[in-house]
Amino acid sequence: MPVLEMKVTGMTCGHCVQSVTKAIQARDPHARVQVDLAEGLVSAETALDRLSAVQAIEAAGYKVLPCARD
């Protein structure tokens, strides 16, 4: 599965990490999600495309910033 890397704002605690992880896994139960809270980075090994992952995170109340690669 491809790995998506996203810069996410608004994450401040462990609950935020769980919310972002659950948001992605709700759309792809087999996704592996890693969150670097200090850097605001989310890496997801998922079958989702970038748009679907961004929509899932933003539906959970967080903002995904554009990456230089996007």
Phi and psi in degrees as GROMACS dihedral restraints (atoms count N, CA, C in turn):
[ dihedral_restraints ]
;  ai    aj    ak    al  type     phi  dphi    fc
    3     4     5     6     1   -70.2    20    10
    4     5     6     7     1   156.9    20    10
    6     7     8     9     1  -108.1    20    10
    7     8     9    10     1   124.8    20    10
    9    10    11    12     1  -100.2    20    10
   10    11    12    13     1   136.0    20    10
   12    13    14    15     1  -118.6    20    10
   13    14    15    16     1   129.6    20    10
   15    16    17    18     1  -137.6    20    10
   16    17    18    19     1   143.2    20    10
   18    19    20    21     1   -93.1    20    10
   19    20    21    22     1   122.3    20    10
   21    22    23    24     1  -123.5    20    10
   22    23    24    25     1   131.0    20    10
   24    25    26    27     1  -103.4    20    10
   25    26    27    28     1   156.5    20    10
   27    28    29    30     1    98.1    20    10
   28    29    30    31     1    -6.2    20    10
   30    31    32    33     1   -85.5    20    10
   31    32    33    34     1   124.4    20    10
   33    34    35    36     1  -129.5    20    10
   34    35    36    37     1    -9.5    20    10
   36    37    38    39     1  -154.8    20    10
   37    38    39    40     1   179.0    20    10
   39    40    41    42     1   -61.8    20    10
   40    41    42    43     1   -33.7    20    10
   42    43    44    45     1   -64.1    20    10
   43    44    45    46     1   -38.3    20    10
   45    46    47    48     1   -62.1    20    10
   46    47    48    49     1   -42.0    20    10
   48    49    50    51     1   -59.4    20    10
   49    50    51    52     1   -46.5    20    10
   51    52    53    54     1   -63.0    20    10
   52    53    54    55     1   -40.5    20    10
   54    55    56    57     1   -63.7    20    10
   55    56    57    58     1   -44.6    20    10
   57    58    59    60     1   -66.3    20    10
   58    59    60    61     1   -43.4    20    10
   60    61    62    63     1   -60.7    20    10
   61    62    63    64     1   -48.0    20    10
   63    64    65    66     1   -64.7    20    10
   64    65    66    67     1   -35.0    20    10
   66    67    68    69     1   -62.4    20    10
   67    68    69    70     1   -43.5    20    10
   69    70    71    72     1   -71.2    20    10
   70    71    72    73     1   -44.4    20    10
   72    73    74    75     1   -69.7    20    10
   73    74    75    76     1   -18.8    20    10
   75    76    77    78     1   -66.9    20    10
   76    77    78    79     1   -30.3    20    10
   78    79    80    81     1   -95.1    20    10
   79    80    81    82     1   -24.2    20    10
   81    82    83    84     1  -142.2    20    10
   82    83    84    85     1    91.8    20    10
   84    85    86    87     1   -58.7    20    10
   85    86    87    88     1   -19.6    20    10
   87    88    89    90     1   -94.3    20    10
   88    89    90    91     1     2.1    20    10
   90    91    92    93     1   -65.4    20    10
   91    92    93    94     1   144.2    20    10
   93    94    95    96     1  -110.0    20    10
   94    95    96    97     1   119.3    20    10
   96    97    98    99     1  -117.8    20    10
   97    98    99   100     1   132.9    20    10
   99   100   101   102     1  -124.5    20    10
  100   101   102   103     1   135.1    20    10
  102   103   104   105     1  -123.3    20    10
  103   104   105   106     1   127.8    20    10
  105   106   107   108     1  -101.8    20    10
  106   107   108   109     1    96.3    20    10
  108   109   110   111     1   -61.6    20    10
  109   110   111   112     1   -42.0    20    10
  111   112   113   114     1   -62.6    20    10
  112   113   114   115     1   -37.8    20    10
  114   115   116   117     1   -94.1    20    10
  115   116   117   118     1   -12.4    20    10
  117   118   119   120     1    70.4    20    10
  118   119   120   121     1    32.9    20    10
  120   121   122   123     1  -109.5    20    10
  121   122   123   124     1   137.6    20    10
  123   124   125   126     1  -120.9    20    10
  124   125   126   127     1   127.7    20    10
  126   127   128   129     1  -116.7    20    10
  127   128   129   130     1   128.0    20    10
  129   130   131   132     1  -130.6    20    10
  130   131   132   133     1   120.0    20    10
  132   133   134   135     1   -88.3    20    10
  133   134   135   136     1   105.5    20    10
  135   136   137   138     1  -150.5    20    10
  136   137   138   139     1   157.2    20    10
  138   139   140   141     1   -83.0    20    10
  139   140   141   142     1    -8.6    20    10
  141   142   143   144     1   -68.8    20    10
  142   143   144   145     1   150.3    20    10
  144   145   146   147     1   -82.5    20    10
  145   146   147   148     1   167.5    20    10
  147   148   149   150     1   -57.9    20    10
  148   149   150   151     1   -44.1    20    10
  150   151   152   153     1   -60.0    20    10
  151   152   153   154     1   -44.1    20    10
  153   154   155   156     1   -64.1    20    10
  154   155   156   157     1   -40.4    20    10
  156   157   158   159     1   -66.0    20    10
  157   158   159   160     1   -43.3    20    10
  159   160   161   162     1   -61.8    20    10
  160   161   162   163     1   -44.8    20    10
  162   163   164   165     1   -60.9    20    10
  163   164   165   166     1   -40.4    20    10
  165   166   167   168     1   -63.2    20    10
  166   167   168   169     1   -45.5    20    10
  168   169   170   171     1   -66.0    20    10
  169   170   171   172     1   -43.8    20    10
  171   172   173   174     1   -69.0    20    10
  172   173   174   175     1   -31.3    20    10
  174   175   176   177     1   -66.0    20    10
  175   176   177   178     1   -25.2    20    10
  177   178   179   180     1   -82.6    20    10
  178   179   180   181     1    -3.8    20    10
  180   181   182   183     1   103.5    20    10
  181   182   183   184     1    14.1    20    10
  183   184   185   186     1  -114.7    20    10
  184   185   186   187     1   159.3    20    10
  186   187   188   189     1  -107.5    20    10
  187   188   189   190     1   128.4    20    10
  189   190   191   192     1   -99.6    20    10
  190   191   192   193     1   124.0    20    10
  192   193   194   195     1   -88.0    20    10
  193   194   195   196     1   148.9    20    10
  195   196   197   198     1   -63.8    20    10
  196   197   198   199     1   142.5    20    10
  198   199   200   201     1   -96.7    20    10
  199   200   201   202     1   158.3    20    10
  201   202   203   204     1   -59.8    20    10
  202   203   204   205     1   -28.4    20    10
  204   205   206   207     1   -80.0    20    10
  205   206   207   208     1   -17.0    20    10
